Amino acid sequence: MVEALWSEWTVGLRGGPAIADLDGRWGSRWRAGRQNELQCEEAAMHIVNLQQQQTGCSLDLFCKQLRANRKAKVVQLKR
């Protein structure tokens, strides 16, 4: 989750521009009409931030644990 948010912020999604680039060029104007989407993203970031803080892990270790958990779930689904 954190990795996906970071990627959206710095690189962009599916060939779209990065949020950082949009903010740099347009400020907050490009966000007009997207308040519900932004609230959802902010809530998700808040939840992930709390989870990371509760584990006491570094952000790097927390991301590695998320990836490992995701891979374990995929393996379980394939069984």
N, CA, C and O atoms as CSV, one atom per row, in Angstrom:
chain,resi,resn,atom,element,x,y,z
A,1,MET,N,N,0.819,-1.183,0.000
A,1,MET,CA,C,0.000,0.000,0.000
A,1,MET,C,C,0.869,1.255,0.000
A,1,MET,O,O,0.676,2.156,-0.817
A,2,VAL,N,N,1.819,1.303,0.917
A,2,VAL,CA,C,2.713,2.450,0.977
A,2,VAL,C,C,3.499,2.558,-0.327
A,2,VAL,O,O,3.697,3.648,-0.863
A,3,GLU,N,N,3.937,1.414,-0.820
A,3,GLU,CA,C,4.712,1.397,-2.065
A,3,GLU,C,C,3.884,1.930,-3.233
A,3,GLU,O,O,4.390,2.693,-4.056
A,4,ALA,N,N,2.617,1.531,-3.307
A,4,ALA,CA,C,1.740,1.989,-4.384
A,4,ALA,C,C,1.487,3.486,-4.289
A,4,ALA,O,O,1.482,4.181,-5.305
A,5,LEU,N,N,1.279,3.983,-3.082
A,5,LEU,CA,C,1.062,5.415,-2.912
A,5,LEU,C,C,2.301,6.216,-3.292
A,5,LEU,O,O,2.209,7.264,-3.932
A,6,TRP,N,N,3.453,5.710,-2.891
A,6,TRP,CA,C,4.712,6.390,-3.243
A,6,TRP,C,C,4.904,6.397,-4.756
A,6,TRP,O,O,5.316,7.404,-5.332
A,7,SER,N,N,4.608,5.283,-5.386
A,7,SER,CA,C,4.754,5.194,-6.835
A,7,SER,C,C,3.801,6.165,-7.531
A,7,SER,O,O,4.199,6.851,-8.473
A,8,GLU,N,N,2.562,6.228,-7.080
A,8,GLU,CA,C,1.599,7.170,-7.671
A,8,GLU,C,C,2.092,8.606,-7.501
A,8,GLU,O,O,1.946,9.426,-8.407
A,9,TRP,N,N,2.669,8.905,-6.354
A,9,TRP,CA,C,3.143,10.264,-6.074
A,9,TRP,C,C,4.353,10.629,-6.923
A,9,TRP,O,O,4.437,11.749,-7.428
A,10,THR,N,N,5.290,9.698,-7.085
A,10,THR,CA,C,6.558,10.029,-7.741
A,10,THR,C,C,6.635,9.661,-9.213
A,10,THR,O,O,7.335,10.323,-9.979
A,11,VAL,N,N,5.917,8.604,-9.625
A,11,VAL,CA,C,6.025,8.105,-11.000
A,11,VAL,C,C,4.731,8.299,-11.779
A,11,VAL,O,O,4.755,8.662,-12.955
A,12,GLY,N,N,3.603,8.055,-11.122
A,12,GLY,CA,C,2.301,8.108,-11.792
A,12,GLY,C,C,1.765,6.707,-11.985
A,12,GLY,O,O,2.487,5.728,-11.795
A,13,LEU,N,N,0.507,6.607,-12.361
A,13,LEU,CA,C,-0.140,5.316,-12.562
A,13,LEU,C,C,-0.506,5.100,-14.021
A,13,LEU,O,O,-0.989,6.008,-14.698
A,14,ARG,N,N,-0.269,3.887,-14.493
A,14,ARG,CA,C,-0.663,3.475,-15.839
A,14,ARG,C,C,-0.334,4.528,-16.906
A,14,ARG,O,O,-1.163,4.835,-17.763
A,15,GLY,N,N,0.869,5.066,-16.840
A,15,GLY,CA,C,1.314,6.029,-17.836
A,15,GLY,C,C,0.879,7.453,-17.581
A,15,GLY,O,O,1.231,8.352,-18.344
A,16,GLY,N,N,0.113,7.681,-16.514
A,16,GLY,CA,C,-0.322,9.035,-16.174
A,16,GLY,C,C,0.776,9.799,-15.461
A,16,GLY,O,O,1.796,9.224,-15.081
A,17,PRO,N,N,0.571,11.083,-15.280
A,17,PRO,CA,C,1.595,11.895,-14.617
A,17,PRO,C,C,1.648,11.640,-13.119
A,17,PRO,O,O,0.666,11.205,-12.518
A,18,ALA,N,N,2.784,11.909,-12.532
A,18,ALA,CA,C,2.960,11.789,-11.081
A,18,ALA,C,C,2.231,12.927,-10.383
A,18,ALA,O,O,2.130,14.031,-10.917
A,19,ILE,N,N,1.728,12.653,-9.201
A,19,ILE,CA,C,1.035,13.684,-8.429
A,19,ILE,C,C,1.972,14.848,-8.137
A,19,ILE,O,O,1.568,16.009,-8.200
A,20,ALA,N,N,3.224,14.535,-7.816
A,20,ALA,CA,C,4.193,15.598,-7.536
A,20,ALA,C,C,4.350,16.520,-8.746
A,20,ALA,O,O,4.461,17.735,-8.581
A,21,ASP,N,N,4.360,15.967,-9.947
A,21,ASP,CA,C,4.465,16.785,-11.161
A,21,ASP,C,C,3.225,17.649,-11.361
A,21,ASP,O,O,3.328,18.825,-11.710
A,22,LEU,N,N,2.052,17.058,-11.137
A,22,LEU,CA,C,0.806,17.820,-11.271
A,22,LEU,C,C,0.758,18.965,-10.268
A,22,LEU,O,O,0.375,20.083,-10.611
A,23,ASP,N,N,1.145,18.683,-9.034
A,23,ASP,CA,C,1.168,19.727,-8.011
A,23,ASP,C,C,2.148,20.836,-8.378
A,23,ASP,O,O,1.853,22.018,-8.202
A,24,GLY,N,N,3.311,20.448,-8.886
A,24,GLY,CA,C,4.313,21.437,-9.272
A,24,GLY,C,C,3.846,22.333,-10.407
A,24,GLY,O,O,4.171,23.519,-10.448
A,25,ARG,N,N,3.089,21.763,-11.318
A,25,ARG,CA,C,2.650,22.536,-12.485
A,25,ARG,C,C,1.366,23.316,-12.236
A,25,ARG,O,O,1.249,24.469,-12.650
A,26,TRP,N,N,0.403,22.690,-11.562
A,26,TRP,CA,C,-0.935,23.279,-11.444
A,26,TRP,C,C,-1.328,23.661,-10.021
A,26,TRP,O,O,-2.396,24.242,-9.824
A,27,GLY,N,N,-0.502,23.356,-9.029
A,27,GLY,CA,C,-0.923,23.587,-7.647
A,27,GLY,C,C,-2.092,22.673,-7.318
A,27,GLY,O,O,-2.107,21.517,-7.741
A,28,SER,N,N,-3.062,23.163,-6.580
A,28,SER,CA,C,-4.208,22.325,-6.214
A,28,SER,C,C,-5.341,22.394,-7.230
A,28,SER,O,O,-6.344,21.699,-7.066
A,29,ARG,N,N,-5.217,23.210,-8.275
A,29,ARG,CA,C,-6.310,23.363,-9.256
A,29,ARG,C,C,-6.672,22.062,-9.950
A,29,ARG,O,O,-7.846,21.842,-10.252
A,30,TRP,N,N,-5.703,21.189,-10.214
A,30,TRP,CA,C,-5.989,19.951,-10.933
A,30,TRP,C,C,-6.845,19.005,-10.100
A,30,TRP,O,O,-7.436,18.068,-10.638
A,31,ARG,N,N,-6.918,19.241,-8.801
A,31,ARG,CA,C,-7.686,18.369,-7.917
A,31,ARG,C,C,-9.166,18.732,-7.850
A,31,ARG,O,O,-9.937,18.013,-7.214
A,32,ALA,N,N,-9.580,19.810,-8.477
A,32,ALA,CA,C,-10.976,20.257,-8.406
A,32,ALA,C,C,-11.915,19.128,-8.819
A,32,ALA,O,O,-11.706,18.474,-9.840
A,33,GLY,N,N,-12.945,18.910,-8.018
A,33,GLY,CA,C,-13.927,17.871,-8.323
A,33,GLY,C,C,-13.504,16.477,-7.893
A,33,GLY,O,O,-14.222,15.514,-8.164
A,34,ARG,N,N,-12.374,16.340,-7.238
A,34,ARG,CA,C,-11.859,15.023,-6.843
A,34,ARG,C,C,-11.810,14.863,-5.335
A,34,ARG,O,O,-11.034,14.055,-4.825
A,35,GLN,N,N,-12.630,15.623,-4.612
A,35,GLN,CA,C,-12.549,15.633,-3.156
A,35,GLN,C,C,-12.802,14.258,-2.544
A,35,GLN,O,O,-12.086,13.863,-1.624
A,36,ASN,N,N,-13.807,13.514,-3.034
A,36,ASN,CA,C,-14.092,12.185,-2.469
A,36,ASN,C,C,-12.918,11.237,-2.659
A,36,ASN,O,O,-12.559,10.493,-1.747
A,37,GLU,N,N,-12.325,11.265,-3.843
A,37,GLU,CA,C,-11.165,10.411,-4.121
A,37,GLU,C,C,-9.994,10.780,-3.215
A,37,GLU,O,O,-9.306,9.902,-2.694
A,38,LEU,N,N,-9.773,12.064,-3.031
A,38,LEU,CA,C,-8.676,12.512,-2.182
A,38,LEU,C,C,-8.900,12.116,-0.733
A,38,LEU,O,O,-7.955,11.726,-0.046
A,39,GLN,N,N,-10.132,12.210,-0.261
A,39,GLN,CA,C,-10.432,11.817,1.109
A,39,GLN,C,C,-10.158,10.333,1.313
A,39,GLN,O,O,-9.649,9.931,2.360
A,40,CYS,N,N,-10.492,9.520,0.320
A,40,CYS,CA,C,-10.248,8.079,0.407
A,40,CYS,C,C,-8.745,7.803,0.460
A,40,CYS,O,O,-8.288,6.998,1.272
A,41,GLU,N,N,-7.976,8.472,-0.406
A,41,GLU,CA,C,-6.525,8.292,-0.409
A,41,GLU,C,C,-5.910,8.752,0.910
A,41,GLU,O,O,-5.001,8.105,1.429
A,42,GLU,N,N,-6.397,9.858,1.449
A,42,GLU,CA,C,-5.864,10.355,2.709
A,42,GLU,C,C,-6.177,9.390,3.848
A,42,GLU,O,O,-5.338,9.163,4.719
A,43,ALA,N,N,-7.373,8.827,3.841
A,43,ALA,CA,C,-7.749,7.855,4.873
A,43,ALA,C,C,-6.858,6.619,4.782
A,43,ALA,O,O,-6.402,6.101,5.802
A,44,ALA,N,N,-6.610,6.148,3.558
A,44,ALA,CA,C,-5.756,4.975,3.364
A,44,ALA,C,C,-4.335,5.266,3.855
A,44,ALA,O,O,-3.726,4.428,4.520
A,45,MET,N,N,-3.807,6.442,3.531
A,45,MET,CA,C,-2.461,6.792,3.984
A,45,MET,C,C,-2.407,6.878,5.510
A,45,MET,O,O,-1.423,6.466,6.125
A,46,HIS,N,N,-3.461,7.409,6.113
A,46,HIS,CA,C,-3.507,7.521,7.572
A,46,HIS,C,C,-3.493,6.129,8.220
A,46,HIS,O,O,-2.773,5.901,9.191
A,47,ILE,N,N,-4.288,5.210,7.680
A,47,ILE,CA,C,-4.353,3.847,8.225
A,47,ILE,C,C,-3.011,3.145,8.105
A,47,ILE,O,O,-2.541,2.520,9.056
A,48,VAL,N,N,-2.399,3.250,6.939
A,48,VAL,CA,C,-1.096,2.601,6.727
A,48,VAL,C,C,-0.039,3.222,7.630
A,48,VAL,O,O,0.807,2.514,8.176
A,49,ASN,N,N,-0.081,4.532,7.788
A,49,ASN,CA,C,0.865,5.202,8.671
A,49,ASN,C,C,0.718,4.707,10.107
A,49,ASN,O,O,1.717,4.450,10.779
A,50,LEU,N,N,-0.519,4.573,10.579
A,50,LEU,CA,C,-0.750,4.062,11.930
A,50,LEU,C,C,-0.247,2.627,12.077
A,50,LEU,O,O,0.366,2.280,13.086
A,51,GLN,N,N,-0.507,1.801,11.073
A,51,GLN,CA,C,-0.036,0.418,11.120
A,51,GLN,C,C,1.483,0.369,11.203
A,51,GLN,O,O,2.045,-0.405,11.978
A,52,GLN,N,N,2.138,1.191,10.407
A,52,GLN,CA,C,3.603,1.215,10.413
A,52,GLN,C,C,4.126,1.674,11.762
A,52,GLN,O,O,5.095,1.109,12.270
A,53,GLN,N,N,3.506,2.684,12.352
A,53,GLN,CA,C,3.937,3.172,13.659
A,53,GLN,C,C,3.716,2.125,14.750
A,53,GLN,O,O,4.546,1.978,15.647
A,54,GLN,N,N,2.591,1.392,14.676
A,54,GLN,CA,C,2.288,0.384,15.690
A,54,GLN,C,C,3.277,-0.772,15.657
A,54,GLN,O,O,3.565,-1.368,16.695
A,55,THR,N,N,3.796,-1.094,14.487
A,55,THR,CA,C,4.767,-2.180,14.405
A,55,THR,C,C,6.126,-1.762,14.945
A,55,THR,O,O,6.914,-2.606,15.370
A,56,GLY,N,N,6.401,-0.470,14.929
A,56,GLY,CA,C,7.706,0.013,15.359
A,56,GLY,C,C,8.796,-0.249,14.335
A,56,GLY,O,O,9.978,-0.053,14.620
A,57,CYS,N,N,8.410,-0.690,13.148
A,57,CYS,CA,C,9.371,-0.996,12.079
A,57,CYS,C,C,9.728,0.262,11.303
A,57,CYS,O,O,8.983,1.242,11.297
A,58,SER,N,N,10.863,0.215,10.661
A,58,SER,CA,C,11.193,1.270,9.711
A,58,SER,C,C,10.245,1.146,8.523
A,58,SER,O,O,9.624,0.101,8.328
A,59,LEU,N,N,10.135,2.193,7.742
A,59,LEU,CA,C,9.263,2.151,6.570
A,59,LEU,C,C,9.718,1.063,5.597
A,59,LEU,O,O,8.892,0.375,4.997
A,60,ASP,N,N,11.027,0.914,5.448
A,60,ASP,CA,C,11.568,-0.122,4.564
A,60,ASP,C,C,11.151,-1.517,5.023
A,60,ASP,O,O,10.666,-2.314,4.220
A,61,LEU,N,N,11.334,-1.813,6.293
A,61,LEU,CA,C,10.961,-3.126,6.817
A,61,LEU,C,C,9.455,-3.342,6.738
A,61,LEU,O,O,9.002,-4.441,6.416
A,62,PHE,N,N,8.678,-2.305,7.027
A,62,PHE,CA,C,7.220,-2.406,6.953
A,62,PHE,C,C,6.778,-2.762,5.533
A,62,PHE,O,O,5.916,-3.623,5.352
A,63,CYS,N,N,7.357,-2.112,4.530
A,63,CYS,CA,C,7.025,-2.413,3.123
A,63,CYS,C,C,7.407,-3.851,2.776
A,63,CYS,O,O,6.661,-4.540,2.081
A,64,LYS,N,N,8.557,-4.302,3.251
A,64,LYS,CA,C,8.979,-5.680,2.991
A,64,LYS,C,C,8.003,-6.671,3.617
A,64,LYS,O,O,7.689,-7.700,3.019
A,65,GLN,N,N,7.523,-6.360,4.821
A,65,GLN,CA,C,6.545,-7.236,5.473
A,65,GLN,C,C,5.224,-7.251,4.708
A,65,GLN,O,O,4.599,-8.303,4.573
A,66,LEU,N,N,4.795,-6.091,4.208
A,66,LEU,CA,C,3.561,-6.035,3.413
A,66,LEU,C,C,3.685,-6.903,2.161
A,66,LEU,O,O,2.766,-7.649,1.821
A,67,ARG,N,N,4.823,-6.801,1.482
A,67,ARG,CA,C,5.028,-7.614,0.272
A,67,ARG,C,C,5.034,-9.102,0.607
A,67,ARG,O,O,4.449,-9.908,-0.115
A,68,ALA,N,N,5.695,-9.461,1.699
A,68,ALA,CA,C,5.747,-10.878,2.106
A,68,ALA,C,C,4.350,-11.390,2.447
A,68,ALA,O,O,3.993,-12.507,2.073
A,69,ASN,N,N,3.567,-10.593,3.145
A,69,ASN,CA,C,2.193,-10.995,3.477
A,69,ASN,C,C,1.344,-11.150,2.220
A,69,ASN,O,O,0.543,-12.079,2.114
A,70,ARG,N,N,1.521,-10.233,1.266
A,70,ARG,CA,C,0.758,-10.304,0.011
A,70,ARG,C,C,1.120,-11.576,-0.750
A,70,ARG,O,O,0.236,-12.256,-1.271
A,71,LYS,N,N,2.405,-11.901,-0.817
A,71,LYS,CA,C,2.832,-13.117,-1.505
A,71,LYS,C,C,2.287,-14.357,-0.818
A,71,LYS,O,O,1.894,-15.310,-1.490
A,72,ALA,N,N,2.257,-14.361,0.513
A,72,ALA,CA,C,1.730,-15.507,1.265
A,72,ALA,C,C,0.239,-15.693,0.976
A,72,ALA,O,O,-0.229,-16.825,0.855
A,73,LYS,N,N,-0.498,-14.611,0.866
A,73,LYS,CA,C,-1.934,-14.696,0.567
A,73,LYS,C,C,-2.165,-15.245,-0.836
A,73,LYS,O,O,-3.093,-16.024,-1.052
A,74,VAL,N,N,-1.338,-14.846,-1.779
A,74,VAL,CA,C,-1.468,-15.345,-3.151
A,74,VAL,C,C,-1.222,-16.850,-3.189
A,74,VAL,O,O,-1.934,-17.585,-3.873
A,75,VAL,N,N,-0.219,-17.299,-2.456
A,75,VAL,CA,C,0.079,-18.729,-2.389
A,75,VAL,C,C,-1.095,-19.487,-1.794
A,75,VAL,O,O,-1.447,-20.559,-2.287
A,76,GLN,N,N,-1.706,-18.955,-0.746
A,76,GLN,CA,C,-2.866,-19.601,-0.119
A,76,GLN,C,C,-4.037,-19.678,-1.089
A,76,GLN,O,O,-4.742,-20.687,-1.125
A,77,LEU,N,N,-4.250,-18.644,-1.862
A,77,LEU,CA,C,-5.362,-18.636,-2.819
A,77,LEU,C,C,-5.172,-19.674,-3.919
A,77,LEU,O,O,-6.147,-20.223,-4.431
A,78,LYS,N,N,-3.924,-19.944,-4.284
A,78,LYS,CA,C,-3.641,-20.899,-5.349
A,78,LYS,C,C,-3.843,-22.337,-4.904
A,78,LYS,O,O,-3.960,-23.231,-5.743
A,79,ARG,N,N,-3.886,-22.574,-3.607
A,79,ARG,CA,C,-4.016,-23.953,-3.094
A,79,ARG,C,C,-5.400,-24.465,-3.268
A,79,ARG,O,O,-5.688,-25.602,-2.895
